[in-house]
């Protein structure tokens, strides 16, 4: 199998790797979860494909970087990514919307003390600048998903990304 003995490299936090970890677990893929500290990151940043994390290393030495690319690869190998091109595009659309959501939330409260930043983000999510995007996500899921799924009626990487992003946005 392509993903056997895969090595996932990310920080010791959920962040951008959590959706990948979840997809690997759900897909019953054994992997090495290499969690690095922020001091280590300074030394290894220049040696990563894009100067960012996460990345995975396959057993043949192939390195794949970028959260959504890795997630799609895992999804394709585990049946969590649709074969139908329209359903696949709808999954991709939700992955991108989740990235937009995370970026909007991260902008709120930048430069503030932690308590003030969290309060500002809570307000933005509930009634402010981020609330509109969340409503659009809800409407999209209602239109394109069924049975508790966001696209179609089976579990996909879009469902996993929505869970991971939601947890990140609310700080869980």
N, C-alpha and C positions, 0 to 999 in steps of 0.2 A: 504494500500500500504506500502511496506517495507520501502520506503524512506520518508514517511510523517513525519513531525516534525523533520527532520534531522538537526543537528547542525554541521556546518563546522567551524573548528578552524584553523586560520592562522594569519600571520602578516597583518598589514594594507597596504600591497603592493600586486601587482598582483602575481608575483612569481609563485611558484608551485601550488597554489590554483586556479589560473585564469581559467585554462582549466576545472576544476571541477565546478567552479561558472558558466561558460558559458554552460556546459552540463546540469547543473541543470535548468538554465533559459530556454534553448532551449527545454528541456524535460518537462517544465511547473511543476517543482517540487518546492514547497514552502520550504524554508529553512532559518535557522538562520545563518547569516554570522557573526561569532564572530571574530573580528579582534583585536589581542592583540598587545601591544607595546613591544618593545625590553626589557625594564626594567622588565615587567611582565614575559617574557620568562625565565629569569634566575630562577625565583621561580618555574615555572611549568614544566621545561624541564624534570626533573627526573620522573615526573608522567605521561609522555607520553609513548606510547608503545615502541618506538624506539629512544627516545630522540630527536625527530625531528617533524616538522610540514610539511604538514597539517595532520589532522586527522578528522574523522567525528564520531559523536555519534548518534546512531539510537534511536528511541523512547523507545526501550526496554533496553537501556543502553549499547548495544553492541558498541564497539569502533573498527573502522577500520582505519588503518594508511597507509601511503605511497601513494604518488600522483597517480601513475598508477593503483594501486589496487583500490583506490577509484573511479578513472575515469572509470575503467572497470565495477565496480559495478553499477555506475550511467548509463553507457552506456547500460548495460544489462537490467536495469529496465525501461529505456526510449526508447528503440528501436534504440539507437545510436551505438550499438555494433552488428556486424553481427552474425546471427545464424549459418551460414555456417562456419565450422571449418577452412577452408583454408583462407577465407576472414577475419576471426577473427585473424588468425595467421599473416596475412599481416598487419592488424591494429596494432597488438602487435609489429611487426617488426618496423613499423614507430614510435610507441611510444618510443621504445628503441633507434632508430636512432635520435630522437629529444633530448633524454637525452644525447646521445653522442655529438650532436651538441652543446648543452648548456654547457657541460663540456669543450669542446674544446675552445669555446668562452671565458669562464670564466678563463681559464688558461692564455690567452693572456693578457699581461700587468699587471699581478699580481705584486703588490709592487710599481707600478708607480703612480704618481699623476693622478688625475681624467682625466684631459685634455689629457695627454700623453697616458693613458690607452685607452680612447675612440678612439684616433687616431690609436693606434696599433690594436685595435679590428676591426675598419673600414677597415684597410688595410688587415687584415687576412680574413675577410669576402669577400672582393672584389677580391683579387688576391692572398692571402697568404694561410696559412695552413688550413683555414676553407673552403675556396672556393671549394675545391675538394669534400668535404662532401655535400655541398649544391648542387653541380652538380649531385652527386649520388642521392640525394633526388628528384631532379627534374626528373631525368631519371626514377626512381622507380615509381613516380606518373604518368608520361606519359605512362608507361607500364601497370600499375595496376588500374588506375582510369579512369573515363570518366565524361563528363558533369561538369567539375570543381571540382570533388571529387577525393580524393587520393586513395581510394580503392573502386572499384565498381562505381555505379552511384547514390549513395545516401549519405547523410551526415552521417559521423561516428565520433567517438571520435578521430580517427586519424586526420581528418580534423581540429577538434577543437584544438588538441594538436599542430598541425603544425602552426595554427594561433597564438596560445598563445606563442609558442616558438619563432616564427618569430618576434612578437612584443617585446619580452624580449631581443632577440639578437640585435635588432636595437634600443633598449632603448625607446620604445613607451609605 
